[in-house]
Amino acid sequence: MPIPFALLIGFAIGAALAWVAAPELARDDGPITLSRPFFVVACFAAILWLPIIGYFVTFHGDWSYLYWVAWQRVPSAADLGLVLLSGGAILGGFCLAASPVRKRRLGPVAVMVAAPGASALVGVALSVHRLAVSGTYAQFHGDFGTEPIAASTLGKGVLLMGAVLTLGLAWVAHSVVRMASEDRS
């Protein structure tokens, strides 16, 4: 996933997971960071989201930066910082959405999910010609040696990481919903 979209999508995912965890969050008045749903979301961010974003930045850096900058010119500390920031975006979205969720005010939460999600979709639509090819910064800007994403290792990575992300999100959503239902029993 390109790093600019990872930040937006991460925030939207965090807010959406707070929405899913609404029954459990409403039941617990303690600090959000000590809640069980926060722990599950933090594990998702650390175990799944960060490695997925890190994979694309490490192995497909020019694509991950949408060919705006040559990946070799980006300091590795900046790469690491942006990957960690994308993980923090999930936790930030969750924490910011938790307060309105606890008050059963889902309108602000819907905005926290929809606004960054829509921004990411617009960004993808505007960048589709950049996302559709695999190559280096020089190949993309020199118009030589690129290959369609479907025929590349990058395309296989996008499919695999998309499937892993989808399964991981389904598991996290199931886990936080199950927490609330177990407590009612």
Secondary structure, DSSP 4 states (H G I P E B T S, - for coil): --HHHHHHHHHHHHHHHHHHTHHHHHH--S-GGGSHHHHHHHHHIIIIIHHHHHHHHHHSHHHHTTTSS-GGGS-HHHHHHHHHHHHHHHHHHHHHHHHHHHTT-HHHHHHHHHHHHHHHHHHHHHTHHHHTEE--HHHHHHT-S-EEGGGSHHHHHHHHHHHHHHHHHHHHHHHHHHHHHHHH-
